[in-house]
Amino acid sequence: MTQEHKQEEACSQAEETLNQAEQTEEVKASEAAGDGAAEADAAADTAEEAGQEAAKSDGEAKGGRKDPRDAQIEDLQDRLKRQMAEFDNFRKRTEKEKSSMYEIGAKDIIEKILPVVDNFERGLATVPEEEKGSPFAEGMEKIYKQFLKTLEDAGVEAIEAVGQPFDPNLHNAVMHIDDDQYGENEVCQELQKGYRYRGSVVRYSMVQVAN
């Protein structure tokens, strides 16, 4: 083999070795690039999952925290309900007070009228027997009955006394007798007639009680 041929063979081997080395470097670079891409993809996936978790946590936090406007609405609704309840109680209390004031005023007027009724009865009781049929006596009798009818229509009623058991809630005992013809604690005489207005006593019956 000539010297020139040896040089050509050596150059060929060197070129082949260089090509092999370049191929090896490309394979390694390709593998490294692949590994880097895989790592980058993995990192991206991890970041995405973390973002999703963070968004989920933020949503849960927002869902658990009450909106200030909702809290204000609930507060206003609660205050409105309280005010409505207070107004309803005030209305009922006012109606009760008005009714009570009306009854107190009515009872006061009735108490002042009752002596007039008493005088009518006393006056009619003194009319002589021979004059009871006179126009004057009959006119006074009609006025008296009309007076009683007006009081009755207004809710005033006389309290029953004679023959009834003594009731301290209705009667005022000012005299007491022992008499076998009457029962125990029986009202035997009415000295002054008592009256009630709508079930409430305006004036107690002044009575005499037996036994």
VOVO-975932 format. One record per residue (C-alpha): residue number from 0; x, z, y. Coordinates in nm, 4 decimals, padded with zeros to 6 digits. Layout:
<nukols>
(nukol NUM,(X,Z,Y))
...
</nukols>
This chain:
<nukols>
(nukol 0,(00.0000,00.0000,00.0000))
(nukol 1,(00.1322,-00.0967,00.3303))
(nukol 2,(00.1717,00.1324,00.6249))
(nukol 3,(-00.1016,-00.0510,00.8142))
(nukol 4,(-00.3468,-00.0152,00.5286))
(nukol 5,(-00.2844,00.3578,00.5067))
(nukol 6,(-00.3555,00.3956,00.8753))
(nukol 7,(-00.6872,00.2123,00.8427))
(nukol 8,(-00.7938,00.4290,00.5467))
(nukol 9,(-00.7031,00.7446,00.7374))
(nukol 10,(-00.9082,00.6273,01.0377))
(nukol 11,(-01.2026,00.5500,00.8122))
(nukol 12,(-01.1894,00.8953,00.6508))
(nukol 13,(-01.1620,01.0606,00.9899))
(nukol 14,(-01.4662,00.8661,01.1202))
(nukol 15,(-01.6655,00.9580,00.8095))
(nukol 16,(-01.5731,01.3232,00.8467))
(nukol 17,(-01.6752,01.3101,01.2150))
(nukol 18,(-02.0108,01.1528,01.1251))
(nukol 19,(-02.0711,01.4212,00.8627))
(nukol 20,(-01.9864,01.6902,01.1146))
(nukol 21,(-02.2255,01.5412,01.3725))
(nukol 22,(-02.5012,01.5188,01.1134))
(nukol 23,(-02.4390,01.8805,01.0173))
(nukol 24,(-02.4568,01.9868,01.3834))
(nukol 25,(-02.7811,01.7897,01.4342))
(nukol 26,(-02.9356,01.9545,01.1260))
(nukol 27,(-02.8315,02.2961,01.2502))
(nukol 28,(-02.9593,02.2194,01.6011))
(nukol 29,(-03.2854,02.0912,01.4581))
(nukol 30,(-03.3292,02.4032,01.2453))
(nukol 31,(-03.2421,02.6232,01.5396))
(nukol 32,(-03.4900,02.4350,01.7568))
(nukol 33,(-03.7542,02.4719,01.4878))
(nukol 34,(-03.6908,02.8442,01.4593))
(nukol 35,(-03.7057,02.8791,01.8375))
(nukol 36,(-04.0300,02.6866,01.8538))
(nukol 37,(-04.1755,02.9034,01.5786))
(nukol 38,(-04.0643,03.2151,01.7590))
(nukol 39,(-04.2087,03.0793,02.0833))
(nukol 40,(-04.5397,03.0012,01.9093))
(nukol 41,(-04.5452,03.3489,01.7574))
(nukol 42,(-04.4756,03.5029,02.0960))
(nukol 43,(-04.7526,03.2918,02.2507))
(nukol 44,(-04.9947,03.4014,01.9799))
(nukol 45,(-04.8994,03.7649,02.0348))
(nukol 46,(-04.9461,03.7271,02.4100))
(nukol 47,(-05.2865,03.5677,02.3590))
(nukol 48,(-05.3964,03.8454,02.1256))
(nukol 49,(-05.2750,04.1044,02.3759))
(nukol 50,(-05.4678,03.9290,02.6525))
(nukol 51,(-05.7814,03.9275,02.4409))
(nukol 52,(-05.7430,04.2980,02.3636))
(nukol 53,(-05.6856,04.3734,02.7301))
(nukol 54,(-05.9935,04.1729,02.8296))
(nukol 55,(-06.1961,04.3498,02.5627))
(nukol 56,(-06.0760,04.6908,02.6788))
(nukol 57,(-06.1492,04.6000,03.0407))
(nukol 58,(-06.4990,04.4854,02.9454))
(nukol 59,(-06.5615,04.8049,02.7533))
(nukol 60,(-06.4372,05.0078,03.0479))
(nukol 61,(-06.6671,04.8192,03.2834))
(nukol 62,(-06.9558,04.8569,03.0411))
(nukol 63,(-06.9055,05.2329,03.0159))
(nukol 64,(-06.8758,05.2815,03.3922))
(nukol 65,(-07.2133,05.2877,03.5806))
(nukol 66,(-07.2588,05.0510,03.8686))
(nukol 67,(-07.2816,05.2473,04.1990))
(nukol 68,(-07.5884,05.0447,04.2979))
(nukol 69,(-07.7688,05.1426,03.9766))
(nukol 70,(-07.6824,05.5073,04.0406))
(nukol 71,(-07.8183,05.4790,04.3962))
(nukol 72,(-08.1405,05.3171,04.2716))
(nukol 73,(-08.1895,05.5937,04.0144))
(nukol 74,(-08.1288,05.8574,04.2819))
(nukol 75,(-08.3842,05.6973,04.5163))
(nukol 76,(-08.6391,05.6704,04.2357))
(nukol 77,(-08.5891,06.0370,04.1481))
(nukol 78,(-08.6300,06.1391,04.5124))
(nukol 79,(-08.9443,05.9270,04.5414))
(nukol 80,(-09.0974,06.0881,04.2311))
(nukol 81,(-09.0198,06.4349,04.3686))
(nukol 82,(-09.1742,06.3526,04.7058))
(nukol 83,(-09.4854,06.2094,04.5383))
(nukol 84,(-09.5226,06.5258,04.3284))
(nukol 85,(-09.4761,06.7447,04.6379))
(nukol 86,(-09.7321,06.5400,04.8300))
(nukol 87,(-09.9827,06.5681,04.5423))
(nukol 88,(-09.9355,06.9466,04.5328))
(nukol 89,(-09.9734,06.9614,04.9120))
(nukol 90,(-10.2939,06.7557,04.8944))
(nukol 91,(-10.4451,06.9794,04.6252))
(nukol 92,(-10.3425,07.2940,04.8117))
(nukol 93,(-10.4876,07.1588,05.1373))
(nukol 94,(-10.8172,07.0662,04.9714))
(nukol 95,(-10.8386,07.4122,04.8171))
(nukol 96,(-10.7651,07.5786,05.1507))
(nukol 97,(-11.0212,07.3599,05.3287))
(nukol 98,(-11.2837,07.4450,05.0669))
(nukol 99,(-11.1978,07.8140,05.0932))
(nukol 100,(-11.2124,07.8040,05.4738))
(nukol 101,(-11.5507,07.6302,05.4581))
(nukol 102,(-11.6915,07.8936,05.2240))
(nukol 103,(-11.5519,08.1766,05.4351))
(nukol 104,(-11.7106,08.0265,05.7468))
(nukol 105,(-12.0413,07.9669,05.5680))
(nukol 106,(-12.0501,08.3227,05.4330))
(nukol 107,(-11.9814,08.4565,05.7809))
(nukol 108,(-12.2770,08.2635,05.9242))
(nukol 109,(-12.5036,08.3691,05.6350))
(nukol 110,(-12.4149,08.7351,05.6891))
(nukol 111,(-12.5293,08.7017,06.0501))
(nukol 112,(-12.8548,08.5300,05.9463))
(nukol 113,(-12.9534,08.7815,05.6782))
(nukol 114,(-13.0576,09.0530,05.9277))
(nukol 115,(-13.3035,08.8007,06.0730))
(nukol 116,(-13.4490,08.7548,05.7228))
(nukol 117,(-13.4718,09.1319,05.6878))
(nukol 118,(-13.6643,09.1581,06.0158))
(nukol 119,(-13.9014,08.8840,05.9029))
(nukol 120,(-13.9760,09.0791,05.5868))
(nukol 121,(-14.0220,09.4055,05.7756))
(nukol 122,(-14.2485,09.2379,06.0285))
(nukol 123,(-14.4636,09.0753,05.7602))
(nukol 124,(-14.4844,09.4039,05.5729))
(nukol 125,(-14.6380,09.5760,05.8771))
(nukol 126,(-14.9185,09.3229,05.9213))
(nukol 127,(-15.2501,09.5050,05.8663))
(nukol 128,(-15.4510,09.3924,05.5676))
(nukol 129,(-15.7405,09.2679,05.7825))
(nukol 130,(-15.5047,09.0468,05.9862))
(nukol 131,(-15.3161,08.8796,05.6999))
(nukol 132,(-15.5496,08.5806,05.7063))
(nukol 133,(-15.5107,08.5259,06.0795))
(nukol 134,(-15.3454,08.2051,06.2065))
(nukol 135,(-15.0570,08.4036,06.3521))
(nukol 136,(-14.9835,08.5924,06.0299))
(nukol 137,(-15.0114,08.2746,05.8218))
(nukol 138,(-14.7821,08.0911,06.0646))
(nukol 139,(-14.5184,08.3649,06.0415))
(nukol 140,(-14.5482,08.3612,05.6622))
(nukol 141,(-14.4869,07.9859,05.6544))
(nukol 142,(-14.1863,08.0166,05.8844))
(nukol 143,(-14.0436,08.2893,05.6613))
(nukol 144,(-14.0871,08.0786,05.3459))
(nukol 145,(-13.9329,07.7776,05.5182))
(nukol 146,(-13.6415,07.9942,05.6221))
(nukol 147,(-13.5845,08.1091,05.2624))
(nukol 148,(-13.6163,07.7526,05.1331))
(nukol 149,(-13.3513,07.6343,05.3795))
(nukol 150,(-13.1124,07.9091,05.2694))
(nukol 151,(-13.1800,07.8260,04.9046))
(nukol 152,(-13.1026,07.4567,04.9625))
(nukol 153,(-12.7759,07.5619,05.1255))
(nukol 154,(-12.6746,07.7548,04.8127))
(nukol 155,(-12.7955,08.1034,04.9074))
(nukol 156,(-12.9908,08.3005,04.6477))
(nukol 157,(-13.1271,08.6531,04.6313))
(nukol 158,(-12.9736,08.8964,04.3821))
(nukol 159,(-13.2141,09.0353,04.1262))
(nukol 160,(-13.2175,09.4116,04.1352))
(nukol 161,(-13.5332,09.6032,04.0376))
(nukol 162,(-13.5599,09.6393,03.6600))
(nukol 163,(-13.2027,09.5146,03.6026))
(nukol 164,(-12.9136,09.7214,03.4640))
(nukol 165,(-12.6927,09.8514,03.7421))
(nukol 166,(-12.4006,09.6107,03.8011))
(nukol 167,(-12.1300,09.7307,04.0444))
(nukol 168,(-12.0364,09.3646,04.1006))
(nukol 169,(-12.3828,09.2983,04.2457))
(nukol 170,(-12.5360,09.6302,04.3411))
(nukol 171,(-12.4465,09.9122,04.5743))
(nukol 172,(-12.6001,10.2388,04.4482))
(nukol 173,(-12.6842,10.4732,04.7353))
(nukol 174,(-12.9407,10.6913,04.5570))
(nukol 175,(-12.9872,10.8326,04.2063))
(nukol 176,(-13.2914,10.9816,04.0345))
(nukol 177,(-13.3768,11.1125,03.6900))
(nukol 178,(-13.6947,10.9539,03.5613))
(nukol 179,(-13.7883,10.9050,03.1974))
(nukol 180,(-13.9955,10.5961,03.2700))
(nukol 181,(-13.6735,10.4050,03.3503))
(nukol 182,(-13.3849,10.3234,03.1236))
(nukol 183,(-13.0298,10.4453,03.1614))
(nukol 184,(-12.8569,10.3050,03.4727))
(nukol 185,(-13.1612,10.0955,03.5539))
(nukol 186,(-13.2252,09.9873,03.9112))
(nukol 187,(-13.5611,10.1388,04.0037))
(nukol 188,(-13.5801,10.0571,04.3737))
(nukol 189,(-13.4269,09.8034,04.6104))
(nukol 190,(-13.3592,09.9407,04.9585))
(nukol 191,(-13.1975,09.6256,05.0953))
(nukol 192,(-13.1966,09.2850,04.9349))
(nukol 193,(-12.8609,09.1366,04.8384))
(nukol 194,(-12.7611,08.7705,04.8463))
(nukol 195,(-12.5069,08.5378,04.6899))
(nukol 196,(-12.3645,08.2145,04.8202))
(nukol 197,(-12.2557,07.9681,04.5515))
(nukol 198,(-12.2095,08.2536,04.3062))
(nukol 199,(-12.0067,08.4670,04.5476))
(nukol 200,(-12.1642,08.7867,04.6789))
(nukol 201,(-12.2370,08.7754,05.0497))
(nukol 202,(-12.4138,09.1090,05.0624))
(nukol 203,(-12.4570,09.3638,04.7838))
(nukol 204,(-12.8026,09.4878,04.6989))
(nukol 205,(-12.8540,09.8416,04.8236))
(nukol 206,(-13.0352,10.0138,04.5358))
(nukol 207,(-13.1569,10.3335,04.3793))
(nukol 208,(-13.0462,10.3887,04.0180))
(nukol 209,(-13.2275,10.5957,03.7558))
(nukol 210,(-13.0753,10.8196,03.4915))
</nukols>
